[in-house]
Each structure stands twice: as C-alpha cells, then as structure tokens.
Amino acid sequence: MSTTVEPVRYEIKLPCAPHVWPQIEAWVRLHPAHWRATYPSRQVNNVYFDTPDCRALNDNLSGAGDRSKLRLRWYGTPLHQVARARLELKRKEGMVGWKEICPVDVSLDLAACSWDEAERCVYAAAGETARLWMGRFPQPVLVNHYWRAYYATPDGEVRLTVDTRLCAYDQRASALPNLRRPAPIVDRVVVELKAPAERNAYRRLSDALAHFPLRPDRHSKYVNSMLAAPDFDGISSL
C-alpha cells in the first residue's frame, strides 16, 4: 500500500473538565470564526504501538523536540471490529505536527484473535514503509476510543475538533486484546485547534484562541492513559 504525508500544521490543545462541555458547545456556536460542522460526529478507535521500554512514551515525557508515535486507526462501533483502517506515524516538532499514513486493508475482530494474529494481518497488508514503522514500534501497548466532533472555519483553513468520552485499555501484559478492563483515566474534554504551518494561519489560530476561555496545554491521550494504568511501574532511563 502507498504511503501519503499530510501537510505540516500547527496543533494547539485545550483540555478541560467534562462539566465544561455545555459551555464549549456555546462557545463554538457563538465564536466569531463562525465554526461549521464539517463531518458527522463519530467514534475514533486506536491501537498504539511502542517499544518494550516505551521509547515513544519516554520521548514525550522528556520533551524531546522531534518525536514519533505509531497507531492503527479506524472509525465507528463496535470497538472490536477493525475495518477500513490505516497505520499512522504521528510526527511532532514543537508546536507543529504531521502524519504519514498507510491504508491497511484488513478486517479484524479483536474479540476473537490474539495480538500475534492481529499484527501478522496488519503487517501483511501494510506497505514497505509502514512495515518499517512496525519494526520500530513492535508492541501493541494501548487501545483507546473517544467521540469526536469536527468543525472548521468557512474557508476550511482553521479546523477544530472536540473529543469526549475517552476510554482506554492497557495491552502491555495481554496476549489477547484487552477490551474489558479500562484504565482508570481522568476524564477530559479535549478541544484542539489546527491550521497550516504558515504565518497567516498562525495569526488566525491566535485570534481564534483569544475567544476561547480555556488555557492551552500539552495533552496526549496516549501518555495520560499509559500513566493511568494501575500496574504501570515507571519508564525506562532516558
């Protein structure tokens, strides 16, 4: 399968407590950027891969300037039915990020297979570049899902997503996919603003932020979920 690279973009996150969600809906409706829904809300599902010593997690916690993480992403319910999926290598440098994407033509039932079987299927369907990604991050360590709403300015230049109902499942000690024992994560609503990595777009992003009474902050669903696992025993030496 061929690999595509999405354009580099600014990404700013505004995490907040769930009780603020009704106010967020009002802010979006009344915002001077005139946000418009661009896609029906849907469930986003991910399997995150890392090394046995959690290198991607370490890089994030240490604030590494150039970091990567690998996930298998698909949409819809039920969670265990994987279809029309894609492998995504998410790259991050400071405030900007981008994704390298490889579609994966598989149909998997995570409730009826082992991780070895699932990985073999994904590897067989992936392109050469995506197989190298799986070599770098060989271990499925986390499954998560959340509900995402999509908005954009009328010209589509600045985008906004709102993620709610996050649920995550630790996979590090599981030969079979664990979809029954969720990690005790702290519930958060995550608003994210995204725009092309251009000066004018950054100014528009700053203007949009000025009308959201939320504080931008670092927030990784992957990192927060991993740290919340009850048997998590720390990270490797940096």
C-alpha positions in Angstrom: 0.0 0.0 0.0 1.2 3.5 -0.8 2.1 6.0 2.0 0.9 9.6 2.0 2.2 12.5 4.1 -0.2 15.1 5.4 0.9 18.8 5.4 2.7 20.2 8.4 0.3 22.0 10.7 0.1 23.9 14.0 -1.7 21.9 16.7 -2.9 23.5 19.9 -4.9 21.6 22.6 -7.2 22.9 25.2 -8.0 20.2 27.7 -10.8 20.8 30.3 -13.1 19.0 32.7 -16.2 17.3 31.4 -18.6 19.7 33.2 -17.4 22.5 30.9 -18.7 20.7 27.8 -22.0 22.6 27.6 -20.1 25.9 27.7 -17.8 24.6 25.0 -20.8 24.0 22.7 -22.0 27.5 23.3 -18.5 29.0 22.6 -18.3 27.1 19.3 -21.8 28.3 18.3 -21.1 32.0 19.2 -17.4 32.2 18.2 -16.6 35.0 15.7 -14.7 32.4 13.5 -18.2 31.0 12.5 -17.3 27.4 13.0 -19.2 25.0 10.8 -19.6 21.3 11.3 -17.6 19.6 8.6 -18.3 15.9 9.3 -20.8 13.9 11.4 -19.5 13.1 14.9 -18.1 9.6 15.2 -16.1 7.2 17.4 -12.4 7.2 16.8 -10.5 4.0 17.7 -6.8 3.4 18.0 -4.2 0.8 18.8 -1.0 2.4 19.9 2.4 0.7 19.4 5.6 1.3 21.2 8.9 -0.4 22.1 9.1 -2.8 25.1 10.8 0.0 27.0 8.2 2.6 26.0 10.5 4.8 23.9 7.7 6.9 22.4 6.3 7.5 25.9 9.8 8.4 27.2 10.3 10.9 24.3 7.0 12.6 25.1 7.7 12.8 28.8 11.2 14.1 28.3 10.0 16.8 26.0 12.1 15.6 23.0 11.9 18.1 20.2 11.4 15.5 17.5 9.2 12.6 18.5 7.0 10.0 16.8 4.3 7.5 17.7 2.6 4.8 15.8 -1.1 3.9 15.8 -3.6 1.8 13.9 -6.8 3.9 13.5 -10.3 3.1 12.4 -13.7 4.6 13.0 -17.2 3.6 14.2 -18.6 1.0 16.5 -18.3 -1.6 17.8 -14.8 -1.1 19.0 -13.6 -4.7 18.3 -14.5 -4.6 14.6 -11.4 -3.2 12.7 -12.2 -2.2 9.1 -11.0 0.5 6.7 -8.1 1.1 9.0 -4.9 2.9 8.5 -1.5 3.0 10.1 -0.5 6.5 11.1 3.0 7.6 12.1 2.3 10.8 14.0 5.3 13.2 14.0 5.8 16.2 16.3 8.3 19.0 16.4 7.5 21.7 18.9 4.1 23.3 18.0 3.8 21.7 14.6 2.9 18.1 13.7 2.1 16.0 10.7 1.1 12.4 9.9 2.4 9.8 7.5 -0.5 7.5 6.6 -0.7 4.0 5.1 -4.2 2.5 4.5 -4.4 -1.1 5.7 -7.0 -3.3 4.0 -7.8 -5.7 6.9 -11.0 -6.9 8.6 -10.2 -8.0 12.1 -12.3 -9.0 15.1 -10.2 -8.1 18.2 -12.6 -10.0 20.4 -11.7 -13.2 18.5 -8.0 -13.1 17.8 -4.6 -12.8 19.6 -2.3 -9.8 19.2 0.1 -12.0 17.3 -2.6 -12.9 14.8 -3.7 -9.2 14.5 -0.2 -8.0 14.0 0.5 -10.6 11.3 -2.6 -9.5 9.4 -1.7 -5.8 9.7 1.9 -6.4 8.7 0.9 -8.4 5.6 -1.5 -5.7 4.4 0.9 -2.8 5.1 3.3 -1.3 2.6 7.0 -1.5 2.8 7.4 1.9 4.7 4.6 1.0 7.2 6.4 -2.3 7.9 9.5 -0.3 8.9 7.3 1.7 11.3 6.1 -1.6 12.9 9.7 -2.7 13.2 10.5 0.5 15.2 7.4 0.2 17.4 6.7 -3.6 17.5 4.4 -3.9 20.6 0.7 -3.0 20.9 0.5 -1.3 24.3 -2.8 0.6 24.4 -6.3 0.6 22.8 -8.4 3.7 23.2 -11.6 5.2 21.7 -13.4 8.5 22.0 -16.1 10.5 20.4 -15.0 13.3 18.1 -16.9 16.4 16.7 -15.5 18.2 13.6 -15.6 21.9 12.8 -13.8 24.4 10.5 -13.9 28.0 9.5 -16.0 28.7 6.4 -12.8 28.6 4.2 -11.6 25.4 5.8 -8.2 26.9 6.8 -8.6 26.5 10.6 -10.0 23.4 12.0 -11.4 22.5 15.4 -12.1 19.1 16.9 -13.8 18.3 20.3 -13.0 14.9 21.8 -15.2 13.5 24.6 -15.9 10.1 26.3 -12.4 8.8 26.3 -11.8 5.2 27.3 -8.5 3.4 27.2 -7.3 -0.2 27.7 -3.8 -1.2 28.7 -2.4 -4.0 26.4 1.2 -4.5 27.7 0.6 -7.7 29.6 -2.1 -9.1 27.3 -1.6 -11.8 24.7 -5.2 -11.3 23.7 -6.7 -7.8 23.2 -8.0 -6.4 26.4 -11.2 -4.6 25.7 -12.9 -5.3 29.1 -10.7 -3.7 31.8 -10.4 0.0 31.2 -7.6 2.1 32.7 -8.8 4.5 35.4 -8.0 7.6 33.4 -9.1 11.1 34.4 -11.9 12.1 32.2 -11.2 15.1 30.0 -12.8 17.0 27.1 -10.1 18.0 24.6 -10.5 20.9 22.2 -7.9 21.0 19.5 -7.2 23.8 17.0 -5.3 23.0 13.8 -4.1 25.2 11.0 -1.4 25.0 8.2 2.1 25.9 9.4 2.1 29.3 7.8 2.4 32.8 9.3 -1.1 34.0 8.3 -2.7 30.8 9.6 -0.9 31.1 12.9 -2.3 34.6 13.3 -5.8 33.3 12.6 -5.2 30.5 15.1 -4.1 33.0 17.8 -7.2 35.1 17.1 -9.4 32.0 17.5 -7.7 31.2 20.7 -8.4 34.6 22.1 -12.1 33.9 22.1 -11.9 30.5 24.0 -11.7 31.0 27.8 -9.6 27.8 28.0 -5.9 27.5 28.7 -3.7 25.8 26.0 -1.8 22.9 27.5 0.1 19.8 26.4 -2.2 16.8 26.4 -1.5 13.3 25.0 -4.3 10.7 25.2 -1.7 8.0 24.8 0.6 9.3 27.5 -2.1 10.1 30.0 -3.7 6.7 29.5 -0.4 4.8 29.9 0.4 6.6 33.1 -3.0 5.8 34.5 -2.6 2.0 34.1 -2.8 0.5 37.6 0.3 -1.6 37.2 2.4 1.0 35.4 5.8 0.8 37.0 7.5 3.8 35.5 9.5 4.5 32.4 12.9 3.4 31.3 16.0 5.5 31.9 16.4 8.4 29.5 
